[in-house]
């Protein structure tokens, strides 16, 4: 395959290793999960998700928010798909939480 050979010859050693890693890890139904906080947040996160999905040729999964018990902001992207979440997702300040229960809005009374 002359086209492949020309392409392959232009790769650096690091790039060749990444291609080998891709062949090893990513079969037809592979999923790459970046389990880090806010990896897909904002424009740079969306760009990373797109480039990553295209390179791995597999579905990639990441988060736009700080990871917690409920896995907020979990997003996935397939190769050749455009990121569908807003740039601002995950950057909004979290609302202050109130305690749950009767009289939670009131301050404790002093004796």
Z-matrix of the N, CA and C atoms (Angstrom, degrees):
N
C 1 1.452
C 2 1.521 1 109.27
N 3 1.306 2 117.71 1 98.95
C 4 1.458 3 120.77 2 -176.45
C 5 1.529 4 113.48 3 -62.76
N 6 1.328 5 118.54 4 -38.58
C 7 1.469 6 120.51 5 -179.91
C 8 1.516 7 112.24 6 -62.97
N 9 1.335 8 116.08 7 -42.41
C 10 1.459 9 120.94 8 179.34
C 11 1.520 10 110.59 9 -66.19
N 12 1.303 11 116.59 10 -41.16
C 13 1.468 12 121.40 11 -178.15
C 14 1.527 13 110.52 12 -61.43
N 15 1.320 14 116.88 13 -44.77
C 16 1.470 15 120.75 14 178.33
C 17 1.522 16 110.57 15 -61.99
N 18 1.330 17 115.72 16 -43.74
C 19 1.462 18 120.39 17 179.54
C 20 1.524 19 110.34 18 -63.48
N 21 1.318 20 117.11 19 -46.41
C 22 1.456 21 122.72 20 -177.39
C 23 1.530 22 111.88 21 -64.20
N 24 1.311 23 117.06 22 -38.54
C 25 1.467 24 121.02 23 -179.10
C 26 1.525 25 112.44 24 -64.49
N 27 1.320 26 117.64 25 -24.22
C 28 1.469 27 121.43 26 -178.46
C 29 1.528 28 112.98 27 -85.15
N 30 1.324 29 117.56 28 -8.17
C 31 1.459 30 120.75 29 -178.11
C 32 1.524 31 111.57 30 -77.07
N 33 1.332 32 115.29 31 146.26
C 34 1.464 33 120.38 32 173.18
C 35 1.529 34 108.16 33 -77.71
N 36 1.313 35 116.46 34 169.83
C 37 1.463 36 120.51 35 177.72
C 38 1.524 37 110.26 36 -59.42
N 39 1.314 38 117.03 37 -42.48
C 40 1.471 39 121.24 38 179.23
C 41 1.529 40 110.70 39 -61.74
N 42 1.313 41 116.59 40 -44.21
C 43 1.463 42 120.23 41 179.75
C 44 1.527 43 111.29 42 -64.20
N 45 1.308 44 117.13 43 -38.92
C 46 1.475 45 120.29 44 177.60
C 47 1.529 46 110.70 45 -62.33
N 48 1.326 47 115.84 46 -39.91
C 49 1.467 48 119.96 47 178.84
C 50 1.529 49 111.01 48 -65.64
N 51 1.323 50 116.35 49 -38.88
C 52 1.467 51 119.57 50 177.82
C 53 1.531 52 111.50 51 -65.31
N 54 1.315 53 117.06 52 -39.39
C 55 1.466 54 120.68 53 177.49
C 56 1.528 55 109.78 54 -64.02
N 57 1.328 56 117.26 55 -41.16
C 58 1.462 57 121.25 56 177.38
C 59 1.535 58 110.35 57 -63.60
N 60 1.331 59 116.59 58 -42.36
C 61 1.463 60 121.11 59 177.33
C 62 1.530 61 110.48 60 -61.18
N 63 1.318 62 116.90 61 -42.15
C 64 1.468 63 121.06 62 178.69
C 65 1.533 64 110.31 63 -60.53
N 66 1.322 65 116.64 64 -44.63
C 67 1.471 66 120.19 65 179.35
C 68 1.524 67 111.31 66 -62.24
N 69 1.332 68 116.16 67 -35.33
C 70 1.459 69 121.10 68 -178.04
C 71 1.529 70 111.92 69 -74.59
N 72 1.326 71 117.05 70 -43.08
C 73 1.465 72 121.45 71 -173.96
C 74 1.519 73 115.21 72 -86.14
N 75 1.294 74 117.30 73 -36.34
C 76 1.462 75 120.88 74 -165.51
C 77 1.518 76 113.31 75 -105.71
N 78 1.327 77 114.98 76 95.03
C 79 1.457 78 118.36 77 170.72
C 80 1.531 79 107.96 78 -90.43
N 81 1.293 80 117.73 79 -166.79
C 82 1.468 81 121.63 80 -171.97
C 83 1.529 82 114.33 81 -59.65
N 84 1.324 83 118.22 82 -33.48
C 85 1.465 84 119.60 83 -176.66
C 86 1.535 85 112.75 84 -113.57
N 87 1.307 86 117.61 85 26.52
C 88 1.465 87 121.72 86 -178.70
C 89 1.528 88 111.28 87 -68.89
N 90 1.329 89 114.53 88 153.32
C 91 1.463 90 121.89 89 176.15
C 92 1.524 91 107.21 90 -138.62
N 93 1.316 92 116.50 91 124.59
C 94 1.463 93 121.69 92 177.84
C 95 1.524 94 107.06 93 -98.40
N 96 1.335 95 116.46 94 120.97
C 97 1.469 96 121.23 95 -175.88
C 98 1.525 97 109.19 96 -112.64
N 99 1.333 98 115.89 97 111.74
C 100 1.460 99 121.84 98 175.38
C 101 1.522 100 107.06 99 -89.13
N 102 1.310 101 117.05 100 95.83
C 103 1.457 102 120.54 101 -176.95
C 104 1.519 103 109.08 102 -90.43
N 105 1.318 104 114.06 103 72.49
C 106 1.459 105 120.78 104 177.06
C 107 1.520 106 108.21 105 -137.12
N 108 1.301 107 116.05 106 152.55
C 109 1.460 108 120.88 107 -177.84
C 110 1.524 109 111.07 108 -69.35
N 111 1.305 110 116.26 109 129.67
C 112 1.470 111 124.28 110 170.76
C 113 1.525 112 114.76 111 61.80
N 114 1.301 113 118.72 112 24.35
C 115 1.466 114 121.63 113 -179.55
C 116 1.521 115 113.87 114 -63.60
N 117 1.325 116 117.37 115 -29.53
C 118 1.467 117 121.93 116 -178.95
C 119 1.527 118 111.24 117 -105.36
N 120 1.327 119 117.46 118 18.60
C 121 1.471 120 121.41 119 -176.12
C 122 1.525 121 111.78 120 -82.68
N 123 1.318 122 115.63 121 142.04
C 124 1.460 123 121.97 122 174.50
C 125 1.520 124 113.12 123 70.63
N 126 1.323 125 115.20 124 -173.65
C 127 1.469 126 120.71 125 -178.34
C 128 1.529 127 111.12 126 -64.43
N 129 1.327 128 117.31 127 -42.98
C 130 1.470 129 119.21 128 -179.42
C 131 1.529 130 111.23 129 -65.38
N 132 1.329 131 116.99 130 -37.28
C 133 1.459 132 120.59 131 177.36
C 134 1.519 133 112.16 132 -66.01
N 135 1.339 134 115.95 133 -39.39
C 136 1.465 135 120.37 134 177.42
C 137 1.527 136 110.45 135 -66.56
N 138 1.332 137 116.25 136 -40.75
C 139 1.471 138 120.16 137 177.15
C 140 1.531 139 110.44 138 -62.17
N 141 1.343 140 115.89 139 -43.64
C 142 1.463 141 120.83 140 178.55
C 143 1.530 142 110.79 141 -60.77
N 144 1.328 143 116.91 142 -44.48
C 145 1.463 144 121.05 143 -179.86
C 146 1.529 145 110.80 144 -60.42
N 147 1.323 146 116.98 145 -44.45
C 148 1.466 147 121.32 146 -177.98
C 149 1.530 148 111.01 147 -65.88
N 150 1.319 149 116.83 148 -50.34
C 151 1.468 150 120.84 149 -179.21
C 152 1.530 151 110.33 150 -62.74
N 153 1.314 152 116.06 151 -39.35
C 154 1.460 153 120.65 152 -179.98
C 155 1.533 154 111.49 153 -64.65
N 156 1.328 155 116.74 154 -46.42
C 157 1.473 156 120.20 155 179.09
C 158 1.526 157 110.72 156 -61.84
N 159 1.325 158 116.06 157 -40.84
C 160 1.465 159 119.39 158 179.87
C 161 1.532 160 111.70 159 -68.19
N 162 1.335 161 117.30 160 -39.12
C 163 1.466 162 119.24 161 179.36
C 164 1.529 163 111.29 162 -67.78
N 165 1.333 164 116.79 163 -51.73
C 166 1.461 165 120.62 164 -176.23
C 167 1.526 166 112.17 165 -70.82
N 168 1.347 167 116.30 166 -18.63
C 169 1.471 168 121.71 167 -176.89
C 170 1.520 169 110.88 168 57.78
N 171 1.335 170 114.33 169 34.39
C 172 1.459 171 122.11 170 -177.96
C 173 1.519 172 108.92 171 -145.53
N 174 1.318 173 114.99 172 167.79
C 175 1.461 174 119.59 173 175.54
C 176 1.525 175 108.94 174 -69.74
N 177 1.336 176 116.37 175 135.87
C 178 1.461 177 121.18 176 175.13
C 179 1.526 178 108.06 177 -115.24
N 180 1.323 179 115.63 178 146.69
C 181 1.456 180 122.01 179 -178.53
C 182 1.517 181 107.67 180 -129.44
N 183 1.326 182 116.13 181 137.05
C 184 1.457 183 121.25 182 178.25
C 185 1.516 184 109.92 183 -156.76
N 186 1.321 185 115.07 184 -175.26
C 187 1.469 186 120.44 185 -176.47
C 188 1.524 187 110.92 186 -123.02
N 189 1.336 188 115.25 187 148.04
C 190 1.461 189 121.37 188 175.43
C 191 1.523 190 110.88 189 -102.24
N 192 1.317 191 116.99 190 -5.51
C 193 1.467 192 122.01 191 -176.50
C 194 1.524 193 109.85 192 -130.44
N 195 1.328 194 115.25 193 173.47
C 196 1.459 195 121.01 194 174.74
C 197 1.532 196 107.46 195 -64.89
N 198 1.302 197 117.00 196 128.66
C 199 1.462 198 120.91 197 -177.64
C 200 1.525 199 109.11 198 -71.73
N 201 1.320 200 114.96 199 132.68
C 202 1.459 201 121.68 200 177.73
C 203 1.524 202 108.01 201 -136.91
N 204 1.304 203 115.53 202 -167.30
C 205 1.459 204 121.51 203 -177.41
C 206 1.525 205 112.66 204 -56.75
N 207 1.325 206 117.31 205 -38.43
C 208 1.471 207 120.94 206 -175.45
C 209 1.526 208 113.49 207 -90.40
N 210 1.322 209 118.44 208 4.70
C 211 1.466 210 122.87 209 179.72
C 212 1.532 211 112.47 210 55.46
N 213 1.343 212 118.15 211 54.05
C 214 1.466 213 119.55 212 -176.87
C 215 1.526 214 112.14 213 -68.07
N 216 1.314 215 114.91 214 150.04
C 217 1.458 216 120.45 215 176.06
C 218 1.513 217 114.82 216 69.74
N 219 1.319 218 117.76 217 20.98
C 220 1.471 219 120.60 218 179.90
C 221 1.524 220 108.49 219 -73.69
N 222 1.325 221 116.25 220 123.86
C 223 1.466 222 122.38 221 -178.14
C 224 1.523 223 109.12 222 -131.07
N 225 1.319 224 115.47 223 150.68
C 226 1.465 225 119.80 224 176.49
C 227 1.523 226 109.32 225 -131.20
N 228 1.317 227 114.45 226 154.36
C 229 1.460 228 120.78 227 -177.32
C 230 1.526 229 108.78 228 -145.27
N 231 1.307 230 116.13 229 137.79
C 232 1.467 231 122.18 230 177.85
C 233 1.531 232 109.44 231 -101.72
N 234 1.318 233 118.09 232 161.32
C 235 1.468 234 120.45 233 177.74
C 236 1.532 235 111.43 234 -56.04
N 237 1.317 236 115.84 235 142.18
C 238 1.474 237 124.31 236 178.90
C 239 1.524 238 113.25 237 67.81
N 240 1.313 239 118.42 238 8.12
C 241 1.461 240 122.29 239 177.46
C 242 1.528 241 108.24 240 -97.82
N 243 1.326 242 116.57 241 146.42
C 244 1.462 243 121.23 242 177.06
C 245 1.528 244 109.09 243 -89.91
N 246 1.338 245 118.32 244 142.88
C 247 1.465 246 120.17 245 175.77
C 248 1.533 247 109.77 246 -59.14
N 249 1.304 248 116.59 247 136.27
C 250 1.459 249 122.15 248 -172.96
C 251 1.525 250 113.50 249 -107.95
N 252 1.321 251 118.74 250 -3.52
C 253 1.459 252 120.71 251 -177.70
C 254 1.529 253 109.90 252 -95.26
N 255 1.339 254 117.13 253 154.68
C 256 1.468 255 120.48 254 -178.09
C 257 1.532 256 112.16 255 -70.37
N 258 1.332 257 115.96 256 150.01
C 259 1.471 258 120.88 257 178.20
C 260 1.527 259 111.60 258 -57.36
N 261 1.326 260 116.76 259 -35.21
C 262 1.468 261 121.19 260 -174.14
C 263 1.530 262 113.19 261 -79.54
N 264 1.328 263 118.11 262 -8.14
C 265 1.464 264 119.26 263 -177.32
C 266 1.526 265 110.64 264 -61.87
N 267 1.318 266 114.93 265 126.27
C 268 1.453 267 120.80 266 179.14
C 269 1.514 268 114.21 267 94.58
N 270 1.338 269 117.53 268 -16.17
C 271 1.463 270 119.34 269 -179.29
C 272 1.520 271 112.21 270 -92.84
N 273 1.339 272 117.07 271 -10.10
C 274 1.459 273 119.67 272 179.44
C 275 1.525 274 109.64 273 -70.24
N 276 1.323 275 114.80 274 146.17
C 277 1.463 276 119.76 275 179.58
C 278 1.524 277 108.57 276 -70.16
N 279 1.299 278 116.23 277 138.46
C 280 1.460 279 118.59 278 179.00
C 281 1.524 280 109.75 279 -73.31
N 282 1.313 281 115.19 280 141.78
C 283 1.462 282 120.64 281 -179.03
C 284 1.522 283 109.25 282 -71.00
N 285 1.329 284 115.21 283 146.84
C 286 1.457 285 119.93 284 178.02
C 287 1.525 286 108.83 285 -65.54
N 288 1.301 287 117.20 286 135.96
C 289 1.457 288 120.97 287 -178.28
C 290 1.518 289 109.91 288 -96.18
N 291 1.330 290 114.64 289 138.78
C 292 1.459 291 120.58 290 177.51
C 293 1.521 292 108.51 291 -98.55
N 294 1.322 293 116.42 292 148.23
C 295 1.460 294 119.20 293 176.35
C 296 1.525 295 110.59 294 -63.51
N 297 1.298 296 116.42 295 149.56
C 298 1.457 297 121.55 296 179.47
C 299 1.521 298 109.06 297 -92.97
N 300 1.331 299 116.70 298 137.65
C 301 1.460 300 120.30 299 175.55
C 302 1.511 301 112.32 300 134.62
N 303 1.317 302 115.54 301 174.23
C 304 1.454 303 121.91 302 -178.49
C 305 1.514 304 109.88 303 -67.76
N 306 1.322 305 115.35 304 131.20
C 307 1.458 306 120.10 305 177.11
C 308 1.514 307 113.72 306 72.13
N 309 1.280 308 117.51 307 21.64
C 310 1.461 309 120.53 308 -177.38
C 311 1.522 310 111.73 309 -66.31
N 312 1.354 311 116.79 310 -23.50
C 313 1.462 312 120.09 311 179.97
C 314 1.525 313 111.76 312 -78.44
N 315 1.318 314 117.15 313 -15.44
C 316 1.459 315 120.90 314 -173.54
C 317 1.519 316 111.11 315 -96.52
N 318 1.314 317 113.80 316 150.11
C 319 1.462 318 118.95 317 175.38
C 320 1.525 319 108.51 318 -80.07
N 321 1.310 320 117.77 319 148.55
C 322 1.470 321 119.31 320 177.89
C 323 1.525 322 110.50 321 -63.35
N 324 1.313 323 115.76 322 142.47
C 325 1.473 324 120.99 323 179.37
C 326 1.513 325 109.10 324 -81.95
N 327 1.332 326 114.17 325 141.36
C 328 1.465 327 119.34 326 176.91
C 329 1.513 328 108.44 327 -91.69
N 330 1.319 329 117.49 328 140.99
C 331 1.473 330 121.49 329 179.26
C 332 1.487 331 111.61 330 -79.57
